[in-house]
């Protein structure tokens, strides 16, 4: 009787994508820059950042070079990298574009929001509020990004999500670090819960108005300007 040879295990198998150390450091640094924790004009060095992250200099240097390509920092010879500035006009143009893209999508989503996913979104909104209460600005920015891009993903247009992701990368909220433990930061966090309330009710008109207001904080509170 012939014995069937054991089938060899193929080396070509599904790859599980895991964020690299370089990517994780880059995300943390971009969140710190966007929130104003690393303010415009701040000079940072690779060795200092490597010590803070408790990693070698290589992934930090690679992350900083990525941020330089995105315009977040500029290299300073023999010193490190300086955080670049974004003008108020730049911010207004960015937010105008985001409102043009995100507001109609959110209004449309209100009519077909998958109710079975609501508990997960509630949990994420609660994390955003917890970060606001603890003045964890990096966590606030990262979870806020996950919340908004995730909701846009439900709309079903990958190019829209990519365009908004790129605009978010260009956004700075330079006054956010000074707003730690403030009523405004708590209010902004609470608006994520309100958005979910409106999505659950299917109230597209109210969600449209709230999204415009929510995005406007970037050129309002987070830019150091008074909102009415």
Secondary structure, 3 states (H helix, E strand, C coil): CCCCCCCCCCCCCCCCCCCCHHHHHHHHHHHHHHHCCCCCCCEECHHHHHHHHCCCHHHHHHHHHHHHHCCCEEEECCCEEEECCCCHHHHHHHHHHHHHHHHHHHHHHCCCCCHHHHHHHHHHHHHHHHHHHCCCHHHHHHHHHHHHHHHHHHHCCHHHHHHHHHHHHHCCCCCHHHHCCCHHHHHHHHHHHHHHHHHHHCCHHHHHHHHHHHHHHHHCHHHCCCCC
